[in-house]
Amino acid sequence: MQAFLLRFHHFGLASRRPEQTLRFLRGLGHEVATQVYDPLQNVNLWLCTHFSMPTLELVGPAEGPGPLDAILAASNESIYHLCYETENLALSLESMKVAGFRVICISAPKPAILFNNRQVSFYMIKDFGIIELLEPA
């Protein structure tokens, strides 16, 4: 842990063609630990683990409009978020603000089926990018 009380969890990779992306990830030695459809986010998800590389969450569009529409408008694939675990969401957010970072909530906390209904939320951190914060069980 450090000043923001966060611990790295995974990269988030959006893909318009997740089957092809999975082929590449398997070629790197990743295994699909979990595959689900998340109705609250309207996305298909694959949590891909590796014995020596970081965990990757592959996020694919589902039917109808969804959160990937803008992200995949310019490219068919994009690493678009980093996920960190926090033991105390409010304290982590306050620590970032006290350090002078602009923190904008882009998706309020909600249960994530991929993580056994642990709460996840997304934030735009000015001069860094999008982060997902994963709360304790």
Order of alpha helices (4+ residues) and beta strands (2+ residues): beta-alpha-beta-beta-beta-beta-alpha-beta-beta-beta
